[in-house]
Amino acid sequence: MTGEHPALELRGLAKSFDGKVAVAGVDLDVPAGSFYGLLGPNGAGKTTTLSMAVGLLRPDAGGARVLGQDVWADPVTAKQMLGVLPDGVRLFDRLSGGELLAYHGLLRGMDPAVVDKRSAELLDVLALADAGRTMVVDYSAGMKKKIGLACALLHGPRLLVLDEPFEAVDPVSAALIRDILQRYVAGGGTVIFSSHVMEVVQRLCSHVAILAGGTIKRVGTLEQVRGDRSLEDVFVEVVGGRTATGEELAWLSR
């Protein structure tokens, strides 16, 4: 479902840590109904950008809007429409998956009956129902990503903001997460996620932005950014990197 506002609108977002610039004025529009990939190498500023976009980290300058609602001026309204999966999120992991979802639902003021129904569906679809009373602290990396995604989806948000959702996830869990996200977008939702894995971005995304050195270097539809080349080739060209001449590490050859 599209509307007059972008699902996510970033204007001039900037952040420095101890005098070092992490994000240097990011402008970005994420169209409603899009599957948006935010690409960048480690240290590019992806996590900082997304943290400021969803209200987890206050920017030094600039602002963010979710479907027209200012994230910092009216955080309650904006966050009602947001589902967030931060990278390395600290969960209340001394609870079972079902208890964690119930806790999230109560924090959001949801009807307990709705929480119970949605939790059961999410645990089943994400293949977590068999975990039973196992505490989240004992989940595998893939299971933790999936329960984090379940928490983000529980209240039926219109926008999902996911930081490295496929990092350290096994292939089976990754395929399941991809399927859930594709169904979510097909149903009218919007997803923006960060990654440095070209294959995943090319498979899923309708739009791409390449972030490097805290600034957006390329932005547009996947076809516009990629052209007639591979996304990996464009990424390496934009980000920059050394190409071995053949003379370095010659001692490795026998």
C-alpha angles and dihedrals in degrees: 000000000000129000141179093278128064112251087240127015121186122187125185096333110182135170136172130188119205090341094310115118112234098169120019108196110313120198116187138156118200108197117227110259095024131127101222127193121202104201128192144130121261109291094023093122099257097132093043091050095049092044090056091044094059100038100258095113125032112232123229087225140358132035147244134223130195111206088334096314117120109239094210102034094047107016096162094058093042095048092050086068095043133087113190133193107183120199112259090005116188106231127193084258100174087079131078118252092259092048091049092053091047090052092050090049092052091048088056093048094243124162108267092227090054090047092051093049096046093043092054091049094047094047090049097046092044092049093243100116092092090060087077112170094355110131118241090239087068095049121113119249091262093049091050090053090050095049088047089053090048090054090050092051099042098093094045100249123194093219130042119199110191126181111207095331092175098046113126091354122139118241095254093052091043091054091049092049090049090052093050092048093048090051090048093053092043087055092056103273127128126228130194117179136170123231145145094207108106096194093058093046093048091049098048113023132093092181134031138192122189114212122193132160090005095300136094109253101177132011138172142079116333090255093050094050096041101037110175093331134083116271089236092058091050091046094051091047093049097042095040128223143172123273115208113243094206093249096083116086091010087153088072090068120087 
